[in-house]
Amino acid sequence: MLQIEDFVKANLYNSEEAVIQDALRHLLRGRPELRIQIALYRYQHEELSLAKAAAIAGVSWAQMRDILLERGLDPALGPANLDEAQAEVDQLRDYFASQP
């Protein structure tokens, strides 16, 4: 069985963390539903904004809202303060800038 350290020792990656990050990236590409599950978990347990949860899930704000509603979760709409509003604007700007 391969070990994480094997990839570092073979000079394929600079660190074990880099191996793990790359493996997670590939896992999430192959199983995009996991991104949604992680976003839902973090939304419920870390008080993420809808925009941040959408960014984690790799979906639009509207799609994330629909996912929450489908799962019986009440989406918290609207930021609580100006800093949160600016953070949501930044997240949405980043999301739309990354779209083809």
N, C-alpha and C positions, 0 to 999 in steps of 0.2 A: 504494500500500500504506500502510495506517495505521501510524503509529509510536507508541510508548508516550508520547512527549512530547506528541503531539497531544491526548491525553486530559487531560493536565495543563494545557496551554495553553488548552484549551476550558473550563477550570474544572469539569470533570467529576469530577476526583480531585485531592486535595491534593498527591500526590507520585507519582513513577514507581513506587515500592515499593507504594503502594496499588493502582495499576493491576495490577501483577503479582500481588499477593495475591488480588485479586478474580478475575482471570483463572484463577489456579490453583484457587480455590474452585469456579468454574463447571466447569472441566475435570474435577475430581474428582467433582463431582455427576453429570456426564454419563458418566464412565467409572470407576465405583467399583472396578473391578479394579485400577486404578492405585494406589489407596490400599493394597490388599493387597500389591502388588509393592513399594511403598516400605517398608511395614512389614516385609516379609520381608528386604529388603536391609538395613535398619537393624538388625533383630534379629541378622542374621548378622555385621554389620561394626561395630556400636557397642555390643554387649553389652547391648541393651535387655532389660528384663524382659518376660515374657509379657504382663503386664497393659498395659505401655506400648505394646508392639507391637499389641495388640488395640485400644487406644484410637486409634492411628494408622490402623489398618485399618478402624475403624468397626464392629468386630464384638465379640462377647462373648469373654471369656477362653476359654471352652470351644471356641468356634468357631475361635479363633486356634490353640489347641492342635491341633485337628483339621486345620487347614490346614497347620500345620508337619509333622504326621505324614504327611499326604497327599503332601507334597513331599519326604519322606524326611529331614526335619530332626528332630533330637532336641530336644524342648522342655526348656529348663532349668526345672525345677519347683522352686519354693521360693526365697525370698530368701536371699542370703548373709549378711545381717546385719539388725539391727533397723531401721536407716534405710531399707534397701531394702524391708523388710516394710511399714513405714509408708507409703512411696511407693506401693506396690502397693495398699494399702488406700485411699489417697487417690484413685488412678486409678480404682479400681472404684467408689468412692462417686460420683465425678464422672460416670462412665459411666452408672450407674443413675439418677442425678438428672436426666440429660439425656434419658432415655427417656420416651415418653408414657405 
